[in-house]
Amino acid sequence: MARSDPKSLSPSHRLERVAESVRHALADLLSRGDVVDPVLNKQVVTIPHVRMSPDLKLATVAIMPLGGKDAEKTIAALTLHKKELRTLVAHRVNLKYAPDLRFVLDTSFDAQTKIDALLRSPAVARDLGPEPTEE
């Protein structure tokens, strides 16, 4: 029977620890240039987060190229080298099975920009009213 409490929807500490280990390993591999690819060697890639499946066999890696340039090319290059990256990660992260890597574009920066713009809009400022003055 599935639990319906809110805690069951959040990842466990173990999933978070493994995801962070995979994130650090990938970031180190990409920053050192261990994978030889013209797209990856020219591009600085940020890995904001990694999401692990509950069985630890799939890692969904969110990436963002510096400045958002050539995002599709970067994801294609990472996908092309995912077998090599998986092997290199397996040597760095001690798990029973090396997780399969899936690369996706991180959209959290876009969402944050939209929220900031919305909060600064005149309509929201009007709804908030004038700021109280100190006496």
Backbone torsions as a table, in degrees:
resi	resn	phi	psi	omega
1	MET	NA	131.1	-178.8
2	ALA	-77.2	139.8	177.2
3	ARG	-81.5	145.3	-178.4
4	SER	-112.2	7.2	179.6
5	ASP	-74.0	154.4	-175.6
6	PRO	-62.2	-28.5	-179.2
7	LYS	-64.3	-30.9	-178.1
8	SER	-69.0	-16.1	-179.8
9	LEU	-86.3	-20.1	-179.6
10	SER	-90.0	150.6	-179.1
11	PRO	-68.4	149.3	179.1
12	SER	-73.4	167.3	178.2
13	HIS	-62.7	-35.4	178.9
14	ARG	-64.3	-44.4	177.8
15	LEU	-60.8	-41.7	-179.8
16	GLU	-65.7	-41.1	179.1
17	ARG	-64.0	-45.3	-180.0
18	VAL	-65.6	-42.6	179.0
19	ALA	-60.3	-42.1	179.5
20	GLU	-67.3	-36.8	177.0
21	SER	-64.9	-42.3	178.1
22	VAL	-65.4	-41.5	179.3
23	ARG	-60.3	-47.2	179.7
24	HIS	-63.4	-41.9	179.9
25	ALA	-62.5	-46.4	179.8
26	LEU	-64.5	-43.0	-179.9
27	ALA	-61.6	-41.1	178.7
28	ASP	-65.6	-44.3	-180.0
29	LEU	-61.7	-43.0	-178.2
30	LEU	-72.8	-36.5	-179.3
31	SER	-71.7	-31.7	179.1
32	ARG	-80.5	-16.2	-179.6
33	GLY	78.0	32.8	-179.9
34	ASP	-67.8	-21.7	177.8
35	VAL	-103.2	123.3	-177.5
36	VAL	-90.4	109.7	177.9
37	ASP	-155.0	133.4	-177.7
38	PRO	-61.6	-35.5	179.9
39	VAL	-70.2	-45.8	-177.4
40	LEU	-71.3	-30.5	-179.7
41	ASN	-74.4	-25.1	178.8
42	LYS	-89.0	-20.3	-170.2
43	GLN	-107.9	134.9	171.3
44	VAL	-90.2	125.6	-175.2
45	VAL	-115.7	130.6	175.4
46	THR	-100.0	138.0	176.4
47	ILE	-115.8	92.6	-177.3
48	PRO	-67.2	-38.4	179.7
49	HIS	-160.5	159.7	175.9
50	VAL	-127.9	135.9	177.5
51	ARG	-113.5	125.5	-179.9
52	MET	-99.0	145.4	172.7
53	SER	-73.7	157.8	-178.0
54	PRO	-57.8	-29.4	179.3
55	ASP	-89.6	3.4	178.1
56	LEU	63.9	20.4	-178.8
57	LYS	-99.6	-8.1	179.5
58	LEU	-134.9	128.4	176.3
59	ALA	-116.7	118.5	175.4
60	THR	-95.6	113.5	-172.8
61	VAL	-102.7	117.7	176.3
62	ALA	-87.3	127.2	-179.1
63	ILE	-125.3	154.8	174.2
64	MET	-143.4	113.4	174.7
65	PRO	-66.4	148.1	-179.3
66	LEU	-57.0	124.6	-178.9
67	GLY	77.3	0.4	179.8
68	GLY	72.8	11.8	-177.0
69	LYS	-80.9	142.3	174.9
70	ASP	52.7	42.7	-177.4
71	ALA	-62.7	-44.2	-178.5
72	GLU	-65.6	-40.6	178.7
73	LYS	-64.7	-38.3	-179.7
74	THR	-66.9	-43.8	178.5
75	ILE	-64.5	-40.1	178.5
76	ALA	-63.2	-40.8	179.2
77	ALA	-66.5	-41.9	178.2
78	LEU	-65.2	-40.3	178.8
79	THR	-65.4	-38.2	178.0
80	LEU	-61.5	-36.4	-177.0
81	HIS	-101.9	17.4	-173.7
82	LYS	-67.0	-29.2	177.7
83	LYS	-67.0	-44.2	177.7
84	GLU	-64.5	-43.7	178.7
85	LEU	-63.6	-38.3	179.0
86	ARG	-62.1	-43.4	178.8
87	THR	-63.5	-44.7	-180.0
88	LEU	-65.2	-38.8	177.5
89	VAL	-66.2	-40.1	-179.3
90	ALA	-60.5	-33.2	178.2
91	HIS	-72.3	-25.3	-177.2
92	ARG	-94.6	-31.4	-176.9
93	VAL	-110.2	123.1	-175.6
94	ASN	-84.4	96.8	178.0
95	LEU	-132.6	159.3	178.3
96	LYS	-64.8	-43.4	178.1
97	TYR	-122.5	139.4	174.3
98	ALA	-74.8	128.0	-178.0
99	PRO	-70.5	143.6	172.6
100	ASP	-71.6	140.4	-176.6
101	LEU	-103.4	132.7	175.5
102	ARG	-125.8	126.4	-176.2
103	PHE	-104.8	131.6	177.9
104	VAL	-133.6	156.2	177.9
105	LEU	-79.3	131.8	179.4
106	ASP	-78.8	125.5	-178.6
107	THR	-108.1	6.3	-177.1
108	SER	-66.4	-30.3	178.4
109	PHE	-65.7	-40.9	178.0
110	ASP	-64.5	-43.0	179.8
111	ALA	-63.6	-40.2	179.8
112	GLN	-65.5	-39.6	178.3
113	THR	-64.0	-41.9	178.6
114	LYS	-64.4	-40.4	179.5
115	ILE	-66.2	-42.8	177.9
116	ASP	-60.4	-43.6	179.2
117	ALA	-63.8	-40.3	179.1
118	LEU	-64.2	-42.5	-179.4
119	LEU	-67.7	-25.7	179.2
120	ARG	-91.6	-1.8	-176.7
121	SER	-68.8	152.3	-179.4
122	PRO	-61.0	-34.1	-178.8
123	ALA	-64.0	-40.6	179.3
124	VAL	-70.2	-40.2	178.5
125	ALA	-62.2	-38.2	178.5
126	ARG	-65.2	-42.0	-179.5
127	ASP	-66.8	-30.7	179.7
128	LEU	-75.6	-24.6	178.4
129	GLY	80.2	180.0	-179.4
130	PRO	-70.3	150.2	179.4
131	GLU	-74.0	139.6	179.5
132	PRO	-66.0	141.5	178.9
133	THR	-96.6	146.4	178.6
134	GLU	-87.4	139.4	179.8
135	GLU	-112.3	NA	NA
